[in-house]
Amino acid sequence: MDLLVLAEQADRAAFWDLAFPVREGYPWPHLFDAPVIVIPLVEPDAYARRYALPDRAATGLADLDAWPAPYWWIDGGAAVQNLLLAAVGSGLGASLFGLFVNEAEILRAFGVPPGHRALGGITIGYALPEPPVRSSPLPRRRLDDIVHRGRW
């Protein structure tokens, strides 16, 4: 897991131009004002290299297709959650968002070596005193619909 941190205004502007070329009408416009953008990155081949070493070779996981679940995404997601919790625990606001366009161009523009993938972007700054906005019209699932005790 690696973190690309964009704290300079010129870097943030270049990032937003690539990541959100159309911003008009975006429902969370303050996202673009954050003083820090973090791009969490995973490198799947790093897992293959690690599991090719003698102490792990017997697992057969040097081949990425052998993984029952892509742990580079799972480990990266856990690290992202920890970063978000640490930011909020420090009194900051933090928001994870997807990089749905131009991921390869963004990584290339900031010199990220080939083979890395972005988990999205995270803005960090001081939160505005705004009520949270629900991004989905769907109701939250009830706990009893999620937790299955003993059996499904």
Buried (B, 14 or more C-beta within 10 A) or exposed (E): BBEBEBEEEEBBEBBBEBBBEEEEEEEEEBBBEBBBBBBBBBBBEBBBEEBEEEEEEEEEBBEEEEBEEEBBEEEBBEBBEEBBEEBEEEEBBBBBBEBEEBBEEBBEBBEBEEEBBBBBBBBBBEBEEEEEEEEEEEEEEEEEEEEEEEEE
